[in-house]
C-alpha cells in the first residue's frame, strides 16, 4: 500500500465526520490517529459538546459496528462482557455477547462504574478479548474504545486507576465550539428534519484493517527513536512528576507517530510529527507529586517544557 491511499482514506473519513461534528479538525485527526495506531481514546469534556456524536459518526464513516455502554454505579462486568444463559432446548449454556462486542465501543462516563467493571473493560482494551466464567472470547477486529468522562461532576464517580489510564493511547477533548462553529450547528439543525445528522460511510471493515496495517511500513530512523526515548525518559526525572511515562507510553508515542505519518501521507516520521502528538499521547500518563497537585500544575505544560528542552534531531 502506497502512502497516498491510506492518507486519502483518512481524509475521506475526516471530511465525512466533519459533516456531522462541528469541531477542530486537529481533534478529529487525533481520534483517527489513535484508531489507525490500534489504540483507544479518552475524551474528557462537559456534557453536550458532541462526544457521543463523534463516536457514532466515526463508526458510521468507517463502516464499522457501533455500541454505546452507559456506565453507572450499578453496572456489572457481565453487563459489559456478556454472560452464559441456559438453553432449555439444548440443555446447555450459551454465551450471550455483551455490548463490548462491537468494532467501535463508546464507554460513556466510564468513571461512574465501580473498579470491578472498569477492570473488565481493561482486559478488553489491552488483550482484545474478554474472559467469562473461565472462557476466553475474542473481540471483533478492528476494536476501538472511545471512553468519556465529565471533568466537573465528581459525585458518585470512581477515579480511573493509573493502569487503565495508561491503556489509552490518547486523551483529548472537543471543548466548546467557536462562535461561528456554534452558529453552524444551529444552521445545520435548521436545515434538516432529523435531530441527528447523517454521515456518509466511506470505508469498510477490510479497508480499516488495511489502514491499521499501513503504519508498519512507515520508516522511523534511529535518531527519531532516540528523540522519542529522550522525551519520555525526561518526564521521569522532572521534579513535579512522581511517576513519569512508562515504557508502554514510549511505545505508544512511537506507534502514534507512525500513524500520524499515515494521516499526512508521508512514508517516514519527522520530529515535527512527534512534537505535534506528544501532549495528547503522553500528558495523561504522568502522575504528579503532591506539591504539584496542590499547585494545580498542568500536565500538558510539563510535556511542552520537556519538548522545549530536548534537542531535535536533523532528518535528511
Secondary structure, DSSP 8 states (H G I E B T S, - for coil): --HHHHHHHHHHHHHHHHTT--S-HHHHHHHHHHHHTT--EEEE--TTSSHHHHHHHHHHHHT--EEEEE--TT--HHHHHEEEEEETTTTEEEEEE-TT-SSEEEEETGGGS-HHHHHHHHHHHHHSEEEETTEEEE--SS-EEEEEE-SS--TT-----HHHHTT-SEEE------HHHHHHHHHHHHT-SSSS--------HHHHHHHHHHGGG-B--HHHHHHHHHHHHHHHT-TTEEE---HHHHHHHHHHHHHHHHHTT-SB--HHHHHHHHHHHHGGG-EE-HHHHHTT--HHHHHHHHHHHS------
